[in-house]
Amino acid sequence: MFRSFAFFYGTANYAMFLLVFLYAIGFVSGVGVPWHVDNGVPTPWPAALAINLVLLSLFAVQHSGMARPAFKRWFTRIVPAPLERSTFVLATNLVLVLLYWQWRPLPMVVWNAEAEAARWLLHGLAAVGWLLVLASTFLIDHFDLFGVRQSWRAALGRGPTPSAPFVTRALYRIVRHPIMLGFLIAFWATPTMTVGHLLFAGVTTGYILVAVKYLEERDLVAQFGDTYREYQLRVPMLLPWRRPVEGSVADAPRMPARSL
Ligand SMILES: C[S@@+](CC[C@H](N)C(=O)[O-])C[C@H]1O[C@@H](n2cnc3c(N)ncnc32)[C@H](O)[C@@H]1O
């Protein structure tokens, strides 16, 4: 019974993620979907701003909170360990559906590229960003990242899933966070930037910078130790042209493991 459920749960949450990811492309680009970053229930700007900030904060709290090792340790007392990642994916899906549905437009235009070539160029750049996200998930371990591997192993009656390996090849040789870089490109490369889109891009950029530097990298140092510190010295965080900090592993900042 549990094995069948694990298979269904992992597969259904992943299938929903694929739809939510596809919708994200439409939401940000404003193409092909009913509710997007520049469309929704017209709302006076102070209320629209407040609602959008609540939605973005909800995403940040869910996403960063549930990804912390301390939360996972507590959560796996309630949810079977092989289904923990898939439950994280389900929660992310639900928060994003709420955001797509309840987002309020702030339509004032900040910039607008009028030349057709410039518009296509910016759409093309955004497409490169989305492809970078997708390609990078396969470099880490796409099916592990979205909980399919863990739930399918449970369905097959296999033992606990071994941790995904530490990756430094291909895109991870150029920057330490290609998935986040892909999101930043996709969020900012738009021919028509409205106040609502700017709010979305600005807040998500701030969130990505804080979450990567102060949460994810601390966890990675705690998990991989000097291997990750040495990686930080060798490879820039997000921008390929930025030099990583000069120094040796011994000089690298010792970041304490997060207790939460
Ligand atoms: C949503 S992914 C984002 C990865 C990375 N921040 C990026 O932007 O490409 C988060 C997961 O990737 C894992 N991760 C981050 N860097 C990694 C690496 N170099 N090798 C393997 N896993 C990594 C983290 O432990 C975390 O579970």
The ligand as an ORCA input file, in Angstrom:
! r2SCAN-3c Opt
* xyz 0 1
  C      17.397     24.518     -6.153
  S      18.968     23.760     -6.113
  C      19.972     25.185     -6.454
  C      21.390     24.833     -6.653
  C      22.298     26.038     -6.870
  N      22.081     27.034     -5.868
  C      22.118     26.644     -8.239
  O      21.624     27.755     -8.325
  O      22.490     26.003     -9.228
  C      19.273     23.514     -4.401
  C      19.944     22.200     -4.089
  O      21.137     22.096     -4.830
  C      22.158     21.558     -3.992
  N      23.446     22.039     -4.540
  C      23.877     23.302     -4.639
  N      25.095     23.350     -5.231
  C      25.419     22.052     -5.520
  C      26.543     21.435     -6.131
  N      27.564     22.156     -6.575
  N      26.539     20.091     -6.252
  C      25.499     19.355     -5.805
  N      24.411     19.872     -5.211
  C      24.372     21.204     -5.059
  C      21.849     22.089     -2.620
  O      22.356     21.270     -1.608
  C      20.332     22.069     -2.626
  O      19.852     20.825     -2.180
*
